[in-house]
């Protein structure tokens, strides 16, 4: 009984950590992208968005 309760608590804790980590990562990417796009000349915006897409893909493939 105690073991199953402990395992459920650990599972819930791990799920919360995953959600928080994902949220922080996504928020960071959005903030950095907005800052970069705001300060960049229009001709560099496409390159910035491509780079952000590459970073996002790399982070996603790393999790699998």
N, C-alpha and C positions, 0 to 999 in steps of 0.2 A: 504494500500500500504506500509506504513512504517512498519507495524507489520509483513507482510510477508517478507519484506527485512531483518528485524531484525532476524526473525526466520531462514532464510536461512544463514545469517551470523553466527548465533549460531551453526547451524548444521555443517557448513563448519569448524568452529573452533573446534567443538567436533571431527570431523573426523580427522583433523590434529593432535589433541592431542592423539587420539587413535593410529594413525600411528607412531607418535614419541615415544610413550610409548612402543609400540610393538618392534620398531626398537632398542631402548635402551635396553630393556629386552633381546632380542635375541643376540645383540652384547655382552652384559655382560656375558650371558651364554657361548657363544663361547669363549670369552677371558679367562674366569675362567677355562673352560674345557681344553683349550690348555695349560694353565699354569700348571694345575694339571697333565695332561698327560705327559708333558715334564719333570716334576720333579719326577714322580712316577716310581718305578721299574715296569718292564713288568708284573709281577704277580698281580699287583694291578690295572692295566688299565681296566680290565673288570668290576671290582667293581665300579670304578669311572664312567665309561660309563653307568652302570645300575643306579647309583645314579642320574646322570644328566638326564637320561630318566624319572626317577620317578619325579624329580623336574619339568621337562617340562610338564609331564602329569598333575601334580597338578596345575600348572599355567594355563594350557589350560582348565581344568575342572572348575577352579575358575571363568573364564571369562563367562562361559555359564549360 
